[in-house]
Amino acid sequence: MANYIRQIFYVLLIISALPTMVLSKEASGPATDEPRPAKESIWVLPDTGQIHCFDNSRRIPCPGPGESFFGQDANYLINPPDYSVERIEGKYLVVDRVTGLVWQNANCKASIWSKAVDCAQAIGGNGSDTGHWRLPTARELETLANYGADPGIVFAVFNAAGDPHDCFWSITTMEYPSIDALGFCSEKIVIRLFDKYAKLKVLAVRGQTLDFGDLVDSGNGTVTDTATGLTFQAGEALAMTWKEALRYCEKLELGGHADWRLPNIRELLSIVRYGSTAPMIDTRFFPGARPEAYWSSTTYEKAPNMAWVVDFSTGLPYRGGFKKRRLLVRAVRGGHVRRKQGAYGQGSTGK
């Protein structure tokens, strides 16, 4: 019990330090590997938690529009992380107010994948489809990561009395090789493949399965995911440096809009199509997509000369994108925004 209390205070301290001021930028107006929510369902992506700005080598004051390096992750605060720790059914649970998911430490021993699935499901629930505990998808695990702190808020809760460098199983498996499943490592903030006989820890989740991929071709060079509200550039831009990628997206005019930005790592991961063949993206909507690395706007804070990228040959993120290298770019705009009153809208939001 003492450990739980310490964990609660730790999380509340972190949450109280999160930025709350949000400035508005111009408003914006399918196959998948996991179960898809109903067509009317929308999902709100939490912000990455990155609040500092960087150039090619060091931390800098956040630039303004038109200045070098403007358009990076910390220039946009969209759906700030919002967690609470509540005692429910005799257990301390973490409630994510952005995604609506509820999390708990399943108290399962580190185990192989099949036993992890059984252990999470054995917790039970209240009888509804969304009330039963289950092993989370890789997408759901990734939403817990804080790219401005290590480990993230929720992982800090569950690991405060243990090892903060744990890896956790997801339910998401790959089409090939089928003997592998995706896990998430909290210390390295990365999704990676594990042999199903590896022994990983378990976080259990309940709530409607978080999923993306309800893609619509707008017919104007853009593709919208109606689940997240994000609109992506359908075509390919030439390879460029990170600084050039930021400037390119900020200056882009496409589909009647000029509020484009370089996607943060979570936004870029939202169009990965796990379980498909390379490139791991729906090529019906992104026909020119290549099985290569694409820039995100999120800096790897431990080494500011690098930024997070997604390698669409594997669908996995990695933090080794040296900013002066030339990598591919796909711009984004919009996205569902969580309103204080609980309603949702669309827009781009700048810090």
C-alpha positions as CSV (number, residue, x, y, z in Angstrom):
1,M,0.0,0.0,0.0
2,A,2.9,2.4,0.8
3,N,4.3,1.8,-2.7
4,Y,0.9,2.6,-4.3
5,I,0.7,5.9,-2.3
6,R,4.2,6.9,-3.4
7,Q,3.3,6.1,-7.0
8,I,0.1,8.3,-6.8
9,F,2.0,11.3,-5.5
10,Y,4.7,10.8,-8.1
11,V,2.1,10.9,-10.9
12,L,0.2,13.9,-9.5
13,L,3.4,15.9,-9.3
14,I,4.2,15.2,-12.9
15,I,0.7,16.0,-14.1
16,S,0.7,19.3,-12.1
17,A,3.8,20.3,-14.0
18,L,2.4,19.8,-17.5
19,P,1.7,22.9,-19.6
20,T,-1.9,23.9,-19.8
21,M,-1.9,27.0,-22.0
22,V,-3.0,26.3,-25.6
23,L,-2.8,28.8,-28.5
24,S,-4.8,28.3,-31.6
25,K,-3.5,27.9,-35.1
26,E,-5.7,28.1,-38.2
27,A,-8.5,25.5,-37.9
28,S,-8.6,22.6,-40.3
29,G,-11.4,21.6,-41.6
30,P,-8.5,0.4,-45.0
31,A,-7.6,-2.4,-44.0
32,T,-6.1,-2.7,-40.5
33,D,-4.5,-5.3,-38.4
34,E,-6.7,-4.8,-35.3
35,P,-10.5,-4.5,-34.7
36,R,-11.9,-1.2,-35.9
37,P,-14.3,1.0,-33.9
38,A,-17.7,1.8,-35.3
39,K,-17.7,4.3,-38.1
40,E,-19.0,7.0,-35.9
41,S,-16.2,6.5,-33.4
42,I,-13.4,9.0,-33.2
43,W,-10.1,8.9,-31.5
44,V,-8.0,11.6,-30.0
45,L,-4.3,11.2,-30.0
46,P,-2.5,12.4,-26.9
47,D,0.3,14.9,-27.3
48,T,3.8,13.4,-27.2
49,G,4.8,15.3,-24.0
50,Q,7.7,17.1,-25.7
51,I,7.8,20.7,-24.5
52,H,11.3,21.8,-25.4
53,C,12.7,22.9,-28.8
54,F,15.9,22.0,-30.5
55,D,18.1,22.8,-33.5
56,N,20.4,20.3,-35.1
57,S,22.5,19.8,-31.9
58,R,21.1,21.5,-28.8
59,R,18.1,22.8,-27.0
60,I,17.0,26.3,-28.0
61,P,14.2,28.7,-27.2
62,C,11.1,27.7,-29.2
63,P,11.2,29.5,-32.5
64,G,8.2,31.5,-33.9
65,P,6.6,31.2,-37.3
66,G,9.0,31.9,-40.1
67,E,12.1,31.3,-38.0
68,S,14.5,28.4,-38.5
69,F,13.4,25.1,-36.9
70,F,9.8,26.3,-36.5
71,G,7.2,23.6,-36.9
72,Q,8.8,21.0,-34.6
73,D,6.9,18.9,-32.0
74,A,7.1,21.4,-29.2
75,N,5.6,24.2,-31.3
76,Y,2.3,22.3,-31.2
77,L,0.4,21.3,-28.1
78,I,-2.5,19.1,-29.2
79,N,-4.4,17.2,-26.6
80,P,-2.0,17.4,-23.6
81,P,-1.6,14.2,-21.5
82,D,-4.4,14.1,-18.9
83,Y,-4.3,11.2,-16.4
84,S,-5.8,10.5,-13.0
85,V,-5.2,7.8,-10.5
86,E,-8.4,6.4,-9.0
87,R,-9.2,3.6,-6.6
88,I,-11.7,1.4,-8.4
89,E,-12.8,-2.1,-7.4
90,G,-10.2,-2.1,-4.7
91,K,-7.3,-1.3,-7.0
92,Y,-5.4,1.8,-8.0
93,L,-6.1,2.4,-11.7
94,V,-4.8,5.0,-14.2
95,V,-7.5,6.7,-16.2
96,D,-6.4,8.3,-19.5
97,R,-8.9,11.1,-20.1
98,V,-7.6,11.7,-23.6
99,T,-8.1,8.2,-25.0
100,G,-10.7,7.0,-22.5
101,L,-8.6,3.9,-21.7
102,V,-8.2,2.6,-18.2
103,W,-4.9,0.9,-17.2
104,Q,-3.7,-1.3,-14.4
105,N,-0.7,-3.4,-13.5
106,A,-1.9,-6.9,-14.1
107,N,0.3,-8.4,-11.4
108,C,1.3,-11.0,-13.9
109,K,4.8,-12.5,-13.7
110,A,7.0,-11.8,-16.7
111,S,5.8,-14.5,-19.1
112,I,5.6,-15.7,-22.7
113,W,3.1,-14.0,-25.0
114,S,0.3,-16.6,-24.7
115,K,0.4,-16.6,-20.9
116,A,0.3,-12.8,-20.9
117,V,-2.9,-12.9,-23.0
118,D,-4.5,-15.3,-20.6
119,C,-3.3,-13.4,-17.5
120,A,-4.7,-10.1,-18.7
121,Q,-8.1,-11.6,-19.6
122,A,-8.3,-13.5,-16.3
123,I,-8.8,-10.2,-14.4
124,G,-12.4,-10.2,-15.6
125,G,-14.6,-7.1,-15.9
126,N,-18.1,-5.8,-15.5
127,G,-19.7,-7.9,-18.3
128,S,-19.5,-5.4,-21.1
129,D,-17.2,-5.7,-24.1
130,T,-15.3,-2.5,-23.1
131,G,-15.4,-3.4,-19.4
132,H,-13.3,-6.5,-19.6
133,W,-9.6,-6.3,-19.1
134,R,-7.3,-7.4,-21.9
135,L,-3.8,-7.2,-23.3
136,P,-3.4,-3.8,-25.1
137,T,-2.6,-3.3,-28.7
138,A,0.8,-1.9,-29.7
139,R,-0.9,1.4,-30.6
140,E,-2.5,1.6,-27.1
141,L,0.8,0.9,-25.3
142,E,2.5,3.6,-27.4
143,T,0.0,6.3,-26.3
144,L,1.4,6.0,-22.8
145,A,4.9,7.1,-23.8
146,N,6.1,10.5,-22.9
147,Y,8.7,11.7,-25.5
148,G,9.8,14.6,-23.2
149,A,10.5,12.4,-20.2
150,D,11.8,8.9,-19.5
151,P,9.9,6.9,-18.6
152,G,6.4,8.2,-19.3
153,I,3.9,9.2,-16.7
154,V,2.0,5.9,-16.6
155,F,5.1,3.8,-16.7
156,A,6.5,5.8,-13.8
157,V,3.4,4.8,-11.8
158,F,3.6,1.2,-12.4
159,N,7.4,1.0,-12.1
160,A,8.1,3.3,-9.2
161,A,8.7,0.4,-6.9
162,G,10.4,-1.7,-9.6
163,D,12.5,-1.6,-12.7
164,P,11.7,1.5,-14.9
165,H,13.2,-0.2,-17.9
166,D,10.6,-2.9,-18.4
167,C,9.1,-4.1,-21.7
168,F,5.4,-5.0,-22.0
169,W,3.5,-7.3,-24.3
170,S,0.9,-6.1,-26.8
171,I,-1.7,-8.3,-28.4
172,T,-0.5,-7.2,-31.9
173,T,1.2,-9.9,-33.9
174,M,2.9,-9.7,-37.2
175,E,1.7,-11.6,-40.4
176,Y,5.3,-12.6,-40.9
177,P,7.0,-14.0,-39.0
178,S,3.9,-15.1,-37.1
179,I,6.1,-16.3,-34.2
180,D,6.7,-12.7,-33.2
181,A,4.5,-10.1,-31.4
182,L,5.0,-6.4,-30.7
183,G,6.1,-5.2,-27.3
184,F,6.8,-1.8,-25.9
185,C,9.9,-0.9,-23.9
186,S,9.2,2.0,-21.5
187,E,12.8,3.1,-21.0
188,K,13.7,3.3,-24.7
189,I,10.2,4.5,-25.6
190,V,10.1,2.1,-28.6
191,I,7.9,-0.5,-30.1
192,R,9.9,-3.6,-31.2
193,L,9.4,-7.2,-32.2
194,F,9.8,-10.0,-29.7
195,D,9.7,-13.8,-30.1
196,K,6.5,-14.9,-28.4
197,Y,8.6,-17.1,-26.1
198,A,10.4,-14.1,-24.7
199,K,9.3,-13.1,-21.1
200,L,7.8,-9.6,-20.9
201,K,5.7,-7.9,-18.3
202,V,1.9,-7.1,-18.6
203,L,-0.2,-4.0,-18.3
204,A,-3.9,-4.6,-18.7
205,V,-6.3,-2.2,-20.3
206,R,-10.0,-1.8,-20.7
207,G,-12.1,0.4,-23.0
208,Q,-13.0,0.4,-26.7
209,T,-10.0,-0.8,-28.7
210,L,-8.0,2.2,-29.9
211,D,-7.6,1.9,-33.7
212,F,-7.0,4.0,-36.7
213,G,-7.2,3.5,-40.4
214,D,-10.7,4.7,-41.6
215,L,-9.0,6.3,-44.6
216,V,-10.7,8.5,-47.2
217,D,-9.1,9.8,-50.4
218,S,-10.2,13.4,-50.7
219,G,-9.3,13.5,-54.4
220,N,-7.1,16.6,-54.0
221,G,-3.8,15.0,-53.1
222,T,-4.7,14.4,-49.4
223,V,-5.9,11.4,-47.4
224,T,-8.0,11.8,-44.2
225,D,-8.2,9.2,-41.4
226,T,-11.8,9.8,-40.1
227,A,-10.9,8.0,-36.9
228,T,-8.3,10.5,-35.8
229,G,-9.2,13.5,-37.9
230,L,-5.7,13.7,-39.3
231,T,-5.2,14.6,-43.0
232,F,-2.0,13.4,-44.6
233,Q,-0.2,14.4,-47.8
234,A,-0.9,11.5,-50.2
235,G,2.1,12.0,-52.4
236,E,5.8,11.8,-51.6
237,A,8.2,14.7,-51.1
238,L,11.9,14.4,-52.0
239,A,14.3,13.3,-49.2
240,M,15.5,16.3,-47.2
241,T,17.2,17.1,-43.9
242,W,15.1,17.6,-40.7
243,K,15.4,21.4,-40.8
244,E,14.3,21.4,-44.5
245,A,11.4,19.0,-43.7
246,L,10.1,21.4,-41.0
247,R,10.3,24.3,-43.4
248,Y,8.8,22.4,-46.3
249,C,5.7,21.3,-44.3
250,E,5.1,24.8,-42.9
251,K,5.2,26.3,-46.4
252,L,3.2,23.6,-48.1
253,E,-0.1,24.6,-49.7
254,L,-2.2,21.5,-50.7
255,G,-5.8,20.6,-50.9
256,G,-6.9,24.2,-50.3
257,H,-5.1,24.4,-47.0
258,A,-1.9,26.0,-45.8
259,D,-1.8,24.8,-42.2
260,W,0.4,21.7,-42.8
261,R,3.1,20.6,-40.4
262,L,5.6,17.8,-40.0
263,P,3.9,15.0,-38.0
264,N,5.1,14.2,-34.6
265,I,6.1,10.6,-33.9
266,R,2.7,9.5,-32.6
267,E,0.9,11.0,-35.6
268,L,3.3,9.3,-38.0
269,L,2.9,6.0,-36.3
270,S,-0.9,6.3,-36.7
271,I,-0.7,5.4,-40.4
272,V,1.5,2.3,-39.9
273,R,-0.4,-0.8,-41.0
274,Y,0.9,-3.5,-38.8
275,G,0.8,-7.1,-40.2
276,S,1.1,-6.0,-43.8
277,T,4.1,-6.3,-46.1
278,A,6.5,-3.5,-46.7
279,P,5.9,-0.7,-47.0
280,M,3.7,-1.0,-43.9
281,I,1.1,1.6,-45.0
282,D,-2.1,1.3,-47.0
283,T,-0.7,1.8,-50.5
284,R,-4.2,2.1,-52.0
285,F,-4.2,5.5,-50.4
286,F,-0.5,6.2,-50.4
287,P,0.6,4.6,-53.7
288,G,4.0,6.2,-53.8
289,A,5.0,5.2,-50.2
290,R,8.4,3.6,-49.9
291,P,9.7,1.1,-47.4
292,E,12.1,3.7,-45.9
293,A,12.5,6.1,-43.0
294,Y,10.3,9.1,-42.7
295,W,10.9,12.1,-40.5
296,S,8.8,13.0,-37.5
297,S,9.0,16.5,-35.8
298,T,9.9,14.9,-32.5
299,T,13.5,15.3,-31.3
300,Y,15.3,12.5,-29.4
301,E,16.0,14.5,-26.3
302,K,18.9,12.5,-25.0
303,A,20.8,13.2,-28.3
304,P,19.3,16.4,-29.8
305,N,21.2,15.8,-33.1
306,M,18.7,13.1,-33.8
307,A,15.0,12.9,-34.3
308,W,12.5,10.1,-34.1
309,V,11.6,8.5,-37.4
310,V,9.4,5.6,-38.6
311,D,10.9,3.0,-40.8
312,F,8.0,1.9,-43.1
313,S,9.9,-1.3,-44.1
314,T,9.2,-2.6,-40.6
315,G,6.5,-0.2,-39.3
316,L,8.7,0.5,-36.2
317,P,10.0,3.8,-34.8
318,Y,13.6,4.4,-34.0
319,R,15.4,7.4,-32.5
320,G,18.5,7.3,-34.7
321,G,17.6,9.8,-37.4
322,F,20.5,12.1,-37.6
323,K,19.0,15.5,-38.4
324,K,21.5,16.3,-41.2
325,R,20.7,13.2,-43.1
326,R,18.1,13.2,-45.9
327,L,15.0,11.2,-45.2
328,L,11.5,11.1,-46.6
329,V,8.7,13.4,-45.6
330,R,4.9,13.2,-45.4
331,A,3.0,16.3,-44.1
332,V,0.0,16.3,-41.8
333,R,-2.7,18.7,-40.7
334,G,-5.8,18.7,-38.5
335,G,-6.7,16.0,-36.0
336,H,-9.5,15.6,-33.5
337,V,-9.1,18.0,-30.5
338,R,-10.3,17.2,-27.0
339,R,-12.5,20.0,-25.7
340,K,-12.7,20.7,-21.9
341,Q,-16.4,20.0,-21.9
342,G,-15.8,16.5,-23.3
343,A,-16.8,17.2,-26.9
344,Y,-14.4,16.9,-29.8
345,G,-13.6,19.1,-32.8
346,Q,-10.9,19.4,-35.4
347,G,-8.0,21.7,-35.7
348,S,-4.3,22.4,-35.5
349,T,-3.1,23.8,-32.2
350,G,0.2,25.7,-31.6
351,K,2.1,26.3,-28.5
